[in-house]
Structure formats: structure tokens, C-alpha cells
Amino acid sequence: MFWIGVLIVALACIAIGLLYKRRGPIVATDIPNVENEIRNHLPKGTPRSQVEAYLDAKGIQHSYIEQSKEAPEYTRTEMAMIRGASRSSLVRGDIQILFKFDENDNLTSHSVRQINTGP
């Protein structure tokens, strides 16, 4: 009777493993899609108010840093985060977007990168 229980548990583990392997990681969005969206909707020169309205409409968390003495490279930067852009059993991938603005609050550049975190 003991061995039948062990066999059932082993078969269940194998079945779960095969299901996960076939399904693979879940990807909600990726960096190329985000880059295309930004290029199509937020070209250089876009006012910060329009960038913020776009992020709000997409439900993307964001915050603006007017001035940073500790990290001057983030001065006039809107930081945005797409949480859960990808997911596997061990790692959650978020996408960070940094929008840089000039002294007139017009978009000068942006960068997009993936940040991997725990489950």
C-alpha cells in the first residue's frame, strides 16, 4: 500500500512538470512591443503632461523626479514600471521605462529595460 502512494505522488509530480514544460513562461508583453508603442505614441518633443496621460491611460505606474542630488542622472525623469511583463516559476520580469525631459518639460529620450525579480 505504501508503494502505491509513492507511485501516485511521483506520477502527479511528473504530470505537473510536463504541463509546465509544455506551457513554458508566461509573457504578457516584451521590450520590442513597449519600444514600438513608445515610438508610435510618444515621439521626442512630446510634453510631459501627454506622457503622463498616456501612462495613466495604459494603467502603468509612474512617478516624476524633478531633481535628484543623490543621482543627478535621474533629474527631470519620469520613471514607469510595467509589473509582471513576464513570469516563470522562479522569476517575475518587470519592464522599467525612463523618460527624460528638457527644461521645458518636453521628452528628449527614453530607455526600456527588463528587471527580473523573485516570484
C-alpha positions as CSV (number, residue, x, y, z in Angstrom):
1,M,0.0,0.0,0.0
2,F,2.9,2.4,0.8
3,W,4.4,1.9,-2.6
4,I,1.1,2.7,-4.4
5,G,1.0,6.0,-2.5
6,V,4.6,6.8,-3.5
7,L,3.8,5.9,-7.1
8,I,0.8,8.1,-7.2
9,V,2.7,11.1,-5.8
10,A,5.6,10.5,-8.3
11,L,3.2,10.3,-11.2
12,A,1.4,13.5,-10.1
13,C,4.8,15.3,-9.9
14,I,5.8,14.1,-13.4
15,A,2.4,15.3,-14.8
16,I,2.7,18.7,-13.3
17,G,6.3,19.0,-14.6
18,L,5.3,18.1,-18.1
19,L,2.4,20.5,-18.1
20,Y,4.7,23.4,-17.0
21,K,7.4,22.4,-19.5
22,R,4.9,22.4,-22.4
23,R,3.3,25.7,-21.3
24,G,6.6,27.5,-20.6
25,P,6.9,31.0,-19.2
26,I,4.0,33.4,-19.5
27,V,4.8,36.6,-21.4
28,A,2.3,39.5,-21.2
29,T,4.4,42.0,-23.1
30,D,8.0,42.4,-24.1
31,I,10.6,45.1,-24.7
32,P,10.1,45.3,-28.5
33,N,6.4,45.8,-28.1
34,V,6.9,48.5,-25.5
35,E,9.5,50.2,-27.7
36,N,7.1,50.2,-30.7
37,E,4.3,51.7,-28.5
38,I,6.5,54.5,-27.3
39,R,7.9,55.3,-30.8
40,N,4.3,55.4,-32.2
41,H,2.7,57.4,-29.4
42,L,5.4,59.4,-27.7
43,P,7.9,60.9,-30.1
44,K,10.7,63.2,-29.0
45,G,9.3,66.6,-28.1
46,T,6.1,65.2,-26.5
47,P,5.1,67.3,-23.4
48,R,5.5,65.6,-20.1
49,S,1.7,66.0,-19.4
50,Q,1.0,63.9,-22.5
51,V,3.5,61.2,-21.5
52,E,1.8,61.0,-18.0
53,A,-1.7,60.9,-19.6
54,Y,-0.5,58.0,-21.8
55,L,0.9,56.1,-18.9
56,D,-2.3,56.7,-16.9
57,A,-4.5,55.5,-19.7
58,K,-2.4,52.3,-20.0
59,G,-2.6,51.7,-16.3
60,I,1.2,51.9,-15.9
61,Q,2.6,53.0,-12.6
62,H,4.9,56.0,-12.8
63,S,6.4,58.9,-10.8
64,Y,8.4,62.0,-11.7
65,I,11.7,63.1,-10.3
66,E,12.2,66.9,-10.7
67,Q,15.7,67.0,-9.2
68,S,17.9,64.4,-7.6
69,K,21.1,65.5,-5.9
70,E,22.0,61.9,-5.0
71,A,21.6,60.6,-8.5
72,P,21.7,63.6,-10.9
73,E,21.2,61.3,-13.9
74,Y,17.6,61.0,-12.8
75,T,16.8,64.7,-12.8
76,R,13.7,65.5,-14.9
77,T,12.9,61.8,-15.3
78,E,9.6,60.1,-15.4
79,M,10.0,56.5,-14.1
80,A,7.4,54.0,-15.2
81,M,7.1,50.3,-14.4
82,I,5.1,47.6,-16.1
83,R,4.8,44.9,-13.5
84,G,4.5,41.2,-14.4
85,A,5.5,41.6,-18.0
86,S,6.7,38.1,-17.9
87,R,6.6,35.3,-15.4
88,S,8.1,31.8,-14.9
89,S,8.1,29.6,-11.8
90,L,11.2,31.3,-10.4
91,V,11.4,34.8,-11.8
92,R,9.0,37.7,-12.5
93,G,10.0,40.1,-15.1
94,D,9.1,43.8,-14.9
95,I,9.8,46.4,-17.5
96,Q,11.2,49.7,-16.4
97,I,10.8,52.8,-18.7
98,L,12.7,56.0,-18.1
99,F,11.6,59.1,-19.9
100,K,14.0,62.1,-19.8
101,F,12.7,65.7,-20.3
102,D,14.4,69.0,-21.0
103,E,13.9,72.2,-19.0
104,N,10.7,72.9,-20.9
105,D,9.2,69.5,-19.9
106,N,9.5,68.1,-23.5
107,L,10.6,64.5,-24.0
108,T,14.2,64.2,-25.1
109,S,14.8,60.4,-24.8
110,H,13.6,57.2,-23.2
111,S,15.1,53.9,-22.2
112,V,13.4,50.5,-21.7
113,R,14.9,47.5,-19.8
114,Q,13.7,44.3,-18.1
115,I,14.2,43.9,-14.4
116,N,13.9,40.3,-13.0
117,T,12.7,39.8,-9.5
118,G,11.7,36.8,-7.4
119,P,8.4,35.0,-7.5
